[in-house]
Each structure stands twice: as structure tokens, then as C-alpha cells.
Amino acid sequence: MTDVTPFLWFDDDAEAAIMFYTTLIPGSEVVLLARYPDEVPGMGGKVMNAHFRLAGRDYYAMDAGPQFPFTEAVSLFVSCRDQAEVDRYWTALTADGGQEQPCAWLKDRWGLSWQIVPDRLVELIRDPDPDRSHRAVQAMFTMTKIDIAAIEAAADGS
């Protein structure tokens, strides 16, 4: 069976990002961390190849310089059970230079984009009543971090 695994190119701080992500997200671990030898100009000791798991899913990463920064074209989608989980991830990922973005998106301090999405928002967007769905979507458009209670109130028309 063929595996397809996301590979993240960091400028020069992959190890800190990996340690942060694997500490933040339950069910995560560092599998392998290999470093460039000291003989590699400007890269000695930095991450040459890393294999880690977030919530049981495999990722690879490396430090490779600033040539290819992250963009919003790729993001990590985090499904959250409740507001407390949304708040926890949002606070941690926007700390120390992260940036809030519209509609449940953010960039962490390394520039990687994340979507912190409560399951309830997805349920309301998929509501069979198109008016409820539309009101939920319209409320989402006014938010950065999603407020579940406000989305529910908007969907209900209150």
C-alpha cells in the first residue's frame, strides 16, 4: 500500500515547532529526529529529517531555509468537540507571534495555517434547513475564533 504523508518545510525552527505540536495535540509523538552534520554550511545541527505524529497521523519535516514559506494554500484542520477545545488550541497556536485569521483560520508563530473548527459549526453548516445553514455561515463570516454559542444563536435566528 502506498502512503501519502504531508512534509513540512521550515525555515530553521522545525524542532521547536514539532515539539510544540506534539505536546499540544493529544495522541502525538516524535518518531525520528535526524540532524544535518556540522559539515553542512549553515545547517549543522538543524533538522535534516523529522518524522512525527499528530493525533496518530504521520508528518515529515525539515529545516531548509526561507526559500519556500508556508501559505494558506495548505492548512491543518483540527476538529474540536467543544468551545473549551477551540479556545485551548486557538490560544496556544496564536501565542508568541501567531496571527488570527477570519472564519476559524489562524497562522501559528512559524507561519503554518490551521483551521480550528468546532464539530457543531460543521453540523450547522450542513443543516438540512438552508435558512439555518445560511445564518450559521453568515455568523461565521463575522468571526475569527469561532464562538459556538453565537453560531447556534445565529442559526436559530435569535
Buried (B, 14 or more C-beta within 10 A) or exposed (E): EEEEEEEBBBBBBBBEBBEBBBEBBEEBEBEEBEBBEEEEEEBEEBBBBBBBBBEEEEBBBBBBEEEEEBEEEEBBEBEBEEBEBBBBBBEBBBEEEBBBBEBBBBBBBBBBBBBBBBBBBEBBBEBEEEEBBBBBBEBBEEBBBBBBEBBBBBBEEE
